[in-house]
Amino acid sequence: MEKVMFIQIGMGIDLHGQDVTKAAVRAVQHAIHRNSMPGLRSVLPGNDLNNMKVNVKLAVPADKEKLDLDRVREEIPYGEVTFEVTDGGMLTTSGVILADKDDINDQIYVVIASVEVGV
């Protein structure tokens, strides 16, 4: 990415089920679903939203090997998407294990996302 124009931050949580992908998807949704970038198209090659660059940084607390980046990618509607995954986020306790929610323990997964948009 030559020029970063926007940075959007989000947090996603999976309260039960210990699903790092679900938390990451929610973090990206949180970051991008409260923004409008009406002038962006005017600075993109061909005025085409598919020509924007999107770099998604995910700070995950556990199970990086289980993170489904293809599923997270589905949340970004336009552009050339890249990912950086680092250790971070948070593990904390829910205080309860719910078998009907597929809990394997009482951990809550918190993922932080930084979504950079530019050209």
URNOR-V532147 format. One line per field, one symbol per residue. ss: DSSP state (H for helix, E for strand, - for the rest). A space follows every 50 residues. Layout:
BEGIN
ss=???
END
This chain:
BEGIN
ss=---EEEEEEEEEEE-----HHHHHHHHHHHHH-------HHHH-HHH-HH H-EEEEEEEE---HHH--HHHHH------EEEEEEEE--EEEE-----HH H-----EEEEEEEEEEEE-
END
